[in-house]
Amino acid sequence: MIKESVISELSSILSNKRIGTSREMLKAYSYDGTTNWISEPDVVVFPSTAEEISAIMKIANTERIPVTPRGAGTCLSGGPVPIKHGIILCTINMKDILDIKKEDWTVTVEPGVVLMDLNTVLGRDGFFFPPDPQSFLSATIGGMIAENAGGPACLKYGVTRQYVLGLQVVLPTGEIIHLGKKNYGTPGYNLADIIIGSEGTLGIVTKAELKILPVPQARKTILGVYDDVALAGENVYRILENGIIPGKIELLDNWVINKFEDMMHIGLPRQADAVLLFEVDGTPEAVETEARGINEIAKRYGTREVRIAADADEANKYWMGRRAGFAAVFGAAKTVMAEDVTVPRGSIPDLIQNCKEIANRYEVEIVILGHAGDGNLHPSILTDADDRQHYERAEKAMDEIFSCAIRLGGVISGEHGIGLEKQRYLKRGIEPAVIDIMKNIKAIFDPNNIMNPGKIWE
Ligand SMILES: Cc1cc2nc3c(=O)[nH]c(=O)nc-3n(C[C@H](O)[C@H](O)[C@H](O)COP(=O)(O)OP(=O)(O)OC[C@H]3O[C@@H](n4cnc5c(N)ncnc54)[C@H](O)[C@@H]3O)c2cc1C
């Protein structure tokens, strides 16, 4: 428990209305997007400036109080859950878009800016911020940077890391530092890159300079229908090896297709073993050529049917379905283990076949969807944590999926982070010397281990 005197000090930094200790508040900040982890903080603070955060961190560092940064709390790996209690430092009041430089293609934002709000504002000037986690209605830029978030567009446009030019960061000691050199590269070690994807364990992002891009002139959505989910996986690299790089490629298996249809009636083929959703973007001419190309290549490699969306309404229907993907999966069982293993694209069919075999062997249902374009799939096991036998089988099945992904040359997390969920698997596929370097980096940034302690590292 935090001392009353510390709560008073925090109150005087923030003024009382931006600090919460009520039972309801502590409960509301005890969990994240979907995981089963629950742990209450002692206090929740809502700072508005880097200077306030610096003052809070100085107190926390002196008193050795754990601090867990938090944006919208949509994390899928337990990252914003205050597992060691202490302070939740929530950035949602820091939501200003500070500076858009159209001529430089950059925007400077505070960490609590919601992705959807950013793209709405940028869209008025004909720009967008490409990384697109499907939680974009609420995910904040700070959370995206901390998780190095990706999404369907990562195939052509890359993930958050590719768009961060500079960062202002408050260190656990309270010092405010600036990392990255906008547009000129970084002399010496690239410390901004270490902060990106560090899951709030090294410091708090309080400002970010980001690269933005002009909105493509045209887009088209194409739906490929498959009798075999592994064939859909193969079609991903067949399209790419033929020189077409769609903006997005998403894979949905039969279970997901039928769940969407039950929920939304969007006209997906219920009998298909899988569908691939492609979006091509660019000039109108390029979009037409690429859509025709996907149609031809997909049919050449065994696609049962190819639908090219007639207009934006039909395209939106399909993408709305995709966005509801996790909601559909998470609503379908008492407990869902939703993972995000990533393998080289050529190994997607192998991974899918292995998932099927693992599902049969452990008698569990494994649902597959994901950003297949860059090999990032979300095998999700439907289970029930209260049914010990089933849950143990599900755990063993997931363990094998991780091993399979590593065996195929992949990683255990492509975008959702390690957090609390995957700590015990982290050492697989990473050399001990590399783990040591990472731990030493953590100790340099955070000598007293107050910054999101208990995450990534047990
Ligand atoms: C329905 C659904 C769909 C999703 N789809 C995707 C997807 O397609 N791709 C994807 O990558 N992710 C996806 N996610 C996961 C999640 O939404 C992203 O990781 C998102 O970027 C998290 O943002 P947030 O603001 O909610 O962060 P939070 O959940 O609040 O925090 C995430 C992590 O970042 C840290 N953090 C937050 N703010 C800061 C800060 N200012 N400085 C330092 N650390 C900070 C926290 O401590 C925590 O460890 C999805 C989640 C849901 C619920």
The ligand as a Gaussian input file, in Angstrom:
#p B3LYP/6-31G(d) Opt

LIG

0 1
 C      -10.110000      -5.819000     -30.418000
 C       -8.631000      -5.618000     -30.399000
 C       -7.922000      -5.649000     -31.581000
 C       -6.522000      -5.436000     -31.587000
 N       -5.872000      -5.476000     -32.772000
 C       -4.547000      -5.256000     -32.792000
 C       -3.848000      -5.272000     -34.038000
 O       -4.418000      -5.478000     -35.109000
 N       -2.506000      -5.043000     -34.011000
 C       -1.835000      -4.790000     -32.834000
 O       -0.629000      -4.572000     -32.871000
 N       -2.488000      -4.777000     -31.643000
 C       -3.818000      -4.996000     -31.585000
 N       -4.480000      -4.972000     -30.388000
 C       -3.694000      -4.755000     -29.138000
 C       -3.670000      -3.288000     -28.632000
 O       -4.845000      -2.624000     -29.001000
 C       -2.465000      -2.508000     -29.143000
 O       -1.297000      -3.028000     -28.580000
 C       -2.522000      -1.014000     -28.806000
 O       -1.439000      -0.379000     -29.428000
 C       -2.472000      -0.705000     -27.322000
 O       -2.757000       0.669000     -27.135000
 P       -3.373000       1.190000     -25.753000
 O       -3.460000       2.660000     -25.794000
 O       -4.648000       0.491000     -25.461000
 O       -2.251000       0.734000     -24.725000
 P       -2.411000       0.024000     -23.320000
 O       -3.134000      -1.260000     -23.479000
 O       -2.955000       0.983000     -22.333000
 O       -0.898000      -0.265000     -22.965000
 C       -0.132000      -1.161000     -23.720000
 C        1.288000      -1.188000     -23.185000
 O        1.892000       0.058000     -23.446000
 C        2.363000       0.666000     -22.249000
 N        2.135000       2.098000     -22.426000
 C        0.961000       2.734000     -22.689000
 N        1.160000       4.035000     -22.865000
 C        2.491000       4.253000     -22.712000
 C        3.317000       5.402000     -22.764000
 N        2.841000       6.618000     -23.013000
 N        4.653000       5.249000     -22.566000
 C        5.178000       4.031000     -22.314000
 N        4.436000       2.911000     -22.233000
 C        3.119000       3.022000     -22.444000
 C        1.588000       0.007000     -21.138000
 O        2.307000      -0.022000     -19.922000
 C        1.392000      -1.394000     -21.691000
 O        2.505000      -2.193000     -21.410000
 C       -5.861000      -5.189000     -30.360000
 C       -6.585000      -5.147000     -29.168000
 C       -7.944000      -5.350000     -29.178000
 C       -8.682000      -5.286000     -27.874000

